Amino acid sequence: MQLRAFPPFAGFLGLALLLLCLVPAQAQLFETKATQAFMIDADTGTVLFSKDADKPIPPASMAKLMTMEVVFNAIKSGRLKLDDTFVVSENAWRKGGAPSGTSTMFAKLKSAIRLEDLIQGVTVQAANDGCIVIAEGMAGSEDSFAAQMTERARQIGLKTSTFVNSTGLPADGQQTTVRELALLALHLWRNYPDFYRYYGLKDFTWNKISQRNRNPLLAMDIGADGLAVGASEVSGFGIVASVGHNGTRVIMAMSGLANDKERAEEARKLLDWGARSFEKTEIFAKDEVVGEAQVFGGAKSGVTLKAKGPIDIFLPITNRDKLTARIVYTGPVAAPVEEGQPVGALRVWIGDTLSQETPLFAAESIGVGTLPQRALDAVKELAIGWLR
């Protein structure tokens, strides 16, 4: 049995747009200098842009998003409070503090710092000392905390991201992808609205030293309110960012830029394009039949399919001819078929990017057919099954 495409289905809200079964790959609708990039609509998770999005890369300082996810989850579950305090060890001070020459909040050795202040140090200043203080306070050591980061990544659906430390500083075996960084950012925005706001703070002062947020997009007046930047010798300059514009929000991650100036400009251009170049359109109402799947050995030769609710897609405002879609399922579906049974999915492409996948379910029950009906289906399978 293999994946099959169902023939083109019905019209498209008056648009002269055909949803084709077999369409050659199209070029991207947007060009970027980033070697890896991934962008989604935050409300629906629809993929708006993808370029080599699953290539493993070192996360650099963008790993701190996972550090904060572990912290936010602990606070949300009641295991930690914002007023809890953690002590700055010599290890945290030397490895991530003033002596390290890296991003720091300049925490004083052996001082006790409130968790909320550490969070602001990490989200605004990308403070390595803040990360290590938190890691040691929560797990006893940074190694143990990094193991928790990886475990938590798997729990929220990140299959590639693996962490060796809390800071993102270079370490063998530490990796992520721009797809998973964007999905992590989406997870933070959806699940921790009370804490997400820290990423939009313009500056933070600690130990009488004020530092501006390291995210260059916050000063561009484009609706950006997060999230993180990073750079490594292996993968170049990267960024994870989110922009709200006219009631929509797009989240993006990119890597492989040559310098911080190019990173800021390419991120701004991609986010601006994503926020302005699509419009949400309902193509199927709730309970509307989307198409049909072939049935083997049933009282009927096909079963109608529908989604659990309405199906919305994001249409490119221009280049609508780049949009294609098809119903895919493993088939033919063996009878009996129960109403509500998962059957396949509606997949939508924008250019050569798989933008959206909506599960489809049987809209009716189909009983087992008569002996002649089953015999005829068997003959059909023998004759044409090998073509699939």
C-alpha positions as CSV (number, residue, x, y, z in Angstrom):
1,M,0.0,0.0,0.0
2,Q,1.3,3.4,-0.8
3,L,0.3,7.1,-0.8
4,R,-2.2,7.9,-3.5
5,A,-3.4,11.2,-4.9
6,F,-7.1,11.7,-5.5
7,P,-8.1,13.5,-8.7
8,P,-8.7,17.3,-8.7
9,F,-11.6,18.3,-6.5
10,A,-14.3,21.0,-6.7
11,G,-14.0,24.8,-7.2
12,F,-12.4,27.3,-5.0
13,L,-14.7,30.0,-3.8
14,G,-15.0,31.5,-7.3
15,L,-11.2,31.6,-7.9
16,A,-10.0,30.3,-11.2
17,L,-7.5,28.1,-9.3
18,L,-7.2,24.4,-9.9
19,L,-6.1,22.1,-7.2
20,L,-4.0,19.7,-9.2
21,C,-3.0,16.1,-8.3
22,L,0.4,16.0,-10.1
23,V,2.2,19.3,-10.4
24,P,5.9,19.8,-10.9
25,A,7.8,21.6,-8.2
26,Q,7.7,25.4,-8.4
27,A,10.3,27.9,-7.5
28,Q,10.2,29.7,-4.1
29,L,8.1,32.9,-4.1
30,F,10.9,34.8,-2.2
31,E,14.6,34.8,-2.2
32,T,16.9,35.1,0.8
33,K,20.7,35.1,1.4
34,A,20.1,32.8,4.4
35,T,21.3,29.3,3.7
36,Q,18.5,27.9,6.0
37,A,15.2,29.6,6.7
38,F,11.7,28.7,7.9
39,M,8.6,30.8,8.4
40,I,5.1,30.0,9.7
41,D,1.8,31.7,10.4
42,A,1.5,31.6,14.2
43,D,-2.3,31.2,14.3
44,T,-2.5,28.1,12.2
45,G,1.0,26.8,11.9
46,T,0.9,27.1,8.1
47,V,4.3,27.1,6.5
48,L,4.8,30.2,4.5
49,F,8.5,29.7,3.5
50,S,11.0,26.9,3.8
51,K,14.6,26.7,2.6
52,D,16.8,23.7,3.7
53,A,14.9,23.9,7.0
54,D,15.8,20.5,8.3
55,K,19.6,20.7,8.0
56,P,21.2,20.2,11.5
57,I,23.1,23.3,12.6
58,P,24.7,24.4,15.9
59,P,22.1,26.5,17.7
60,A,24.5,29.0,19.2
61,S,22.8,31.4,21.5
62,M,19.4,30.5,20.1
63,A,19.6,27.4,22.3
64,K,18.6,29.7,25.1
65,L,15.0,29.5,23.8
66,M,15.0,25.9,25.0
67,T,16.6,26.9,28.3
68,M,13.7,29.3,28.9
69,E,11.1,26.7,27.8
70,V,12.3,24.4,30.6
71,V,12.2,27.4,33.1
72,F,8.8,28.6,31.9
73,N,7.4,25.1,32.1
74,A,8.7,24.7,35.7
75,I,7.0,28.0,36.7
76,K,3.7,27.1,35.0
77,S,3.6,23.7,36.7
78,G,4.3,25.3,40.1
79,R,7.8,23.8,40.6
80,L,9.4,27.3,40.5
81,K,8.3,30.8,41.4
82,L,9.6,34.1,39.9
83,D,10.7,35.1,43.4
84,D,12.9,32.0,43.9
85,T,16.6,32.9,44.2
86,F,19.7,31.2,42.7
87,V,23.3,31.7,43.8
88,V,26.1,32.6,41.3
89,S,28.7,29.9,41.5
90,E,32.3,30.4,40.5
91,N,31.8,28.1,37.5
92,A,28.9,30.3,36.3
93,W,30.8,33.5,36.9
94,R,34.0,32.3,35.1
95,K,32.3,30.5,32.2
96,G,29.5,33.0,31.5
97,G,30.1,36.1,33.5
98,A,32.4,39.1,33.2
99,P,35.7,37.0,32.9
100,S,34.3,35.0,30.0
101,G,34.2,37.7,27.4
102,T,30.8,36.4,26.2
103,S,27.2,37.7,26.5
104,T,26.7,38.3,30.2
105,M,24.5,40.1,32.7
106,F,27.5,40.8,34.9
107,A,26.2,38.8,37.8
108,K,28.4,39.1,40.9
109,L,30.1,36.0,42.2
110,K,28.3,34.3,45.1
111,S,25.3,36.8,44.8
112,A,21.8,35.5,45.1
113,I,19.5,36.6,42.2
114,R,15.8,36.3,41.7
115,L,14.6,34.0,39.0
116,E,12.7,36.8,37.2
117,D,15.9,38.9,37.0
118,L,17.8,35.9,35.6
119,I,15.0,35.4,33.0
120,Q,15.3,39.0,31.9
121,G,19.1,38.7,31.8
122,V,18.8,35.7,29.4
123,T,15.9,36.9,27.2
124,V,17.1,40.5,26.8
125,Q,20.9,40.2,27.2
126,A,21.4,36.6,26.1
127,A,23.3,36.2,29.4
128,N,25.4,33.1,29.6
129,D,26.0,33.5,33.3
130,G,22.2,33.7,33.8
131,C,21.7,30.5,31.9
132,I,24.4,28.6,33.9
133,V,23.1,29.9,37.3
134,I,19.6,28.7,36.4
135,A,20.9,25.3,35.1
136,E,22.9,24.7,38.3
137,G,20.0,25.9,40.5
138,M,17.4,23.7,38.8
139,A,19.5,20.5,38.1
140,G,22.7,20.7,40.1
141,S,24.9,20.9,37.1
142,E,24.7,22.2,33.6
143,D,25.1,18.7,32.1
144,S,22.0,17.5,34.0
145,F,20.1,20.6,32.9
146,A,21.1,20.1,29.3
147,A,19.7,16.5,29.5
148,Q,16.5,18.0,30.7
149,M,16.5,20.4,27.8
150,T,16.8,17.5,25.3
151,E,14.2,15.5,27.0
152,R,11.8,18.4,27.1
153,A,12.5,19.1,23.4
154,R,11.3,15.5,22.6
155,Q,8.2,16.0,24.7
156,I,7.1,19.1,22.7
157,G,7.8,17.4,19.3
158,L,11.3,18.5,18.5
159,K,13.0,15.4,17.1
160,T,16.4,16.7,16.1
161,S,17.3,19.3,18.7
162,T,19.9,18.0,21.1
163,F,21.5,20.1,23.8
164,V,24.8,19.8,25.6
165,N,24.8,23.0,27.6
166,S,22.3,25.7,28.6
167,T,24.0,28.6,26.7
168,G,24.5,27.4,23.2
169,L,28.3,27.9,23.4
170,P,30.1,25.5,21.0
171,A,30.0,21.9,22.1
172,D,30.1,18.6,20.2
173,G,26.8,17.0,19.7
174,Q,24.7,20.2,20.1
175,Q,22.4,20.7,17.2
176,T,19.0,22.0,16.0
177,T,17.3,23.1,12.8
178,V,15.7,26.3,11.7
179,R,12.3,24.5,11.5
180,E,12.5,23.3,15.1
181,L,13.7,26.7,16.3
182,A,10.6,28.3,14.7
183,L,8.4,25.6,16.1
184,L,9.9,26.2,19.5
185,A,9.3,29.9,19.2
186,L,5.7,29.2,18.3
187,H,5.4,26.9,21.3
188,L,6.7,29.7,23.6
189,W,4.3,32.2,22.2
190,R,1.3,29.9,22.4
191,N,1.9,28.3,25.8
192,Y,3.6,31.0,27.9
193,P,1.9,34.4,27.1
194,D,2.8,35.7,30.5
195,F,6.5,35.0,30.0
196,Y,6.8,35.6,26.3
197,R,6.6,39.4,26.9
198,Y,10.2,39.3,28.3
199,Y,11.5,38.9,24.8
200,G,10.1,42.2,23.7
201,L,11.8,44.3,26.5
202,K,14.0,46.9,24.9
203,D,16.6,46.9,27.7
204,F,17.5,45.5,31.1
205,T,19.8,46.8,33.8
206,W,21.7,44.6,36.3
207,N,24.6,45.3,38.5
208,K,24.2,48.9,37.5
209,I,25.0,48.0,33.9
210,S,22.3,48.7,31.3
211,Q,22.2,46.7,28.1
212,R,19.9,46.9,25.1
213,N,18.1,43.9,23.8
214,R,20.3,42.0,21.4
215,N,17.5,41.5,18.9
216,P,18.1,44.2,16.2
217,L,14.5,43.9,14.9
218,L,13.0,45.5,18.0
219,A,14.2,48.9,17.0
220,M,12.9,48.7,13.4
221,D,9.2,49.5,14.2
222,I,8.0,46.5,12.2
223,G,6.0,44.8,15.1
224,A,8.8,42.5,16.2
225,D,8.6,41.4,19.8
226,G,11.2,38.6,20.0
227,L,13.1,36.3,20.2
228,A,16.8,35.4,19.9
229,V,20.0,35.8,17.9
230,G,23.1,33.6,17.6
231,A,26.2,33.1,15.6
232,S,28.7,30.3,15.2
233,E,31.8,29.7,13.0
234,V,30.0,26.6,11.5
235,S,26.6,28.0,10.6
236,G,27.1,31.8,10.5
237,F,24.7,34.4,11.9
238,G,21.2,33.3,12.8
239,I,18.0,34.7,14.3
240,V,14.6,33.6,15.6
241,A,12.0,36.3,15.3
242,S,8.3,37.0,15.5
243,V,6.3,39.9,14.1
244,G,2.6,40.9,14.6
245,H,1.1,42.9,11.9
246,N,-2.6,43.8,11.2
247,G,-4.0,40.9,13.3
248,T,-1.6,38.3,11.9
249,R,1.6,36.9,13.4
250,V,4.5,35.3,11.6
251,I,7.4,33.5,13.2
252,M,10.7,32.9,11.4
253,A,14.1,31.3,12.0
254,M,17.1,31.7,9.7
255,S,20.8,30.8,9.7
256,G,23.9,31.1,7.5
257,L,24.1,34.9,7.2
258,A,27.5,36.5,6.7
259,N,27.4,39.1,9.5
260,D,25.0,40.8,11.9
261,K,24.1,43.5,9.4
262,E,23.0,41.0,6.8
263,R,21.2,39.0,9.4
264,A,19.1,42.0,10.5
265,E,18.3,43.0,6.9
266,E,17.4,39.5,5.6
267,A,15.2,38.8,8.6
268,R,13.4,42.1,8.2
269,K,12.7,41.5,4.5
270,L,11.5,37.9,5.0
271,L,9.2,38.8,7.9
272,D,7.8,41.9,6.1
273,W,7.1,39.7,3.1
274,G,5.4,37.0,5.2
275,A,3.3,39.5,7.1
276,R,2.0,41.3,4.0
277,S,1.9,38.7,1.2
278,F,-0.8,36.3,2.3
279,E,-4.5,36.4,3.1
280,K,-6.4,33.8,5.0
281,T,-9.2,32.1,2.9
282,E,-11.7,29.5,3.8
283,I,-11.8,26.8,1.1
284,F,-14.0,24.3,2.8
285,A,-16.7,25.0,5.4
286,K,-17.2,22.8,8.5
287,D,-18.7,19.5,7.4
288,E,-18.3,20.2,3.7
289,V,-17.1,17.3,1.6
290,V,-13.5,17.8,0.5
291,G,-13.3,14.8,-1.8
292,E,-13.5,11.0,-2.1
293,A,-11.2,8.0,-1.5
294,Q,-11.5,4.7,-3.3
295,V,-12.9,1.8,-1.2
296,F,-11.9,-1.9,-1.7
297,G,-14.5,-4.5,-1.0
298,G,-17.2,-2.1,0.0
299,A,-20.9,-1.6,-0.7
300,K,-19.8,1.6,-2.4
301,S,-16.7,2.2,-4.5
302,G,-15.8,5.4,-2.7
303,V,-16.1,7.1,0.6
304,T,-16.6,10.9,1.0
305,L,-14.0,12.8,3.1
306,K,-14.2,15.9,5.3
307,A,-12.1,17.6,7.9
308,K,-13.0,18.0,11.6
309,G,-13.8,21.7,11.0
310,P,-13.4,24.4,8.3
311,I,-10.3,24.4,6.2
312,D,-8.5,27.7,6.0
313,I,-5.4,28.3,3.9
314,F,-3.1,31.2,3.4
315,L,-3.3,32.4,-0.2
316,P,-0.4,34.4,-1.7
317,I,-1.9,37.7,-2.6
318,T,0.1,37.5,-5.9
319,N,1.4,34.4,-7.6
320,R,-1.8,32.4,-6.8
321,D,-0.9,30.1,-9.6
322,K,1.9,28.8,-7.4
323,L,-0.7,27.2,-5.0
324,T,-1.5,23.5,-5.6
325,A,-3.2,20.9,-3.4
326,R,-4.1,17.2,-3.4
327,I,-5.8,14.6,-1.3
328,V,-3.4,11.8,-0.3
329,Y,-4.3,8.5,1.4
330,T,-3.1,4.9,1.6
331,G,-5.5,3.1,-0.5
332,P,-7.7,1.8,-1.6
333,V,-9.4,1.9,1.8
334,A,-10.5,-1.5,3.0
335,A,-14.2,-2.0,3.9
336,P,-15.8,-1.7,6.3
337,V,-15.3,2.0,6.8
338,E,-16.7,3.8,9.9
339,E,-17.8,7.4,9.8
340,G,-15.1,9.5,11.5
341,Q,-12.3,7.0,10.6
342,P,-9.0,8.7,9.7
343,V,-8.4,8.2,6.0
344,G,-5.9,10.7,4.6
345,A,-5.0,14.3,4.4
346,L,-5.3,17.4,2.3
347,R,-1.9,18.7,1.4
348,V,-1.4,22.3,0.1
349,W,1.8,23.5,-1.5
350,I,2.9,27.1,-2.1
351,G,5.6,26.8,-4.8
352,D,7.7,23.9,-3.8
353,T,7.0,24.3,0.0
354,L,4.5,21.9,1.7
355,S,2.6,24.6,3.4
356,Q,-0.3,22.9,5.2
357,E,-1.5,19.4,5.9
358,T,-5.1,18.9,7.2
359,P,-6.3,15.4,8.3
360,L,-9.3,14.0,6.5
361,F,-11.9,11.6,7.9
362,A,-14.6,9.4,6.5
363,A,-17.8,11.4,6.2
364,E,-20.0,8.3,6.1
365,S,-19.9,4.6,7.0
366,I,-19.4,2.0,4.2
367,G,-20.3,-1.6,4.8
368,V,-18.7,-4.7,3.3
369,G,-19.9,-5.3,-0.2
370,T,-21.6,-8.3,-1.8
371,L,-19.5,-11.2,-3.0
372,P,-19.7,-10.0,-6.7
373,Q,-18.7,-6.4,-5.6
374,R,-15.7,-7.7,-3.7
375,A,-14.7,-10.0,-6.6
376,L,-14.8,-7.1,-9.0
377,D,-12.6,-5.0,-6.7
378,A,-10.1,-7.8,-6.5
379,V,-9.9,-8.0,-10.3
380,K,-9.4,-4.3,-10.5
381,E,-6.6,-4.5,-8.0
382,L,-4.9,-7.3,-9.9
383,A,-5.2,-5.3,-13.1
384,I,-4.2,-1.8,-12.0
385,G,-2.9,-2.0,-8.4
386,W,0.7,-2.4,-9.6
387,L,0.5,1.1,-11.2
388,R,0.2,2.9,-7.8
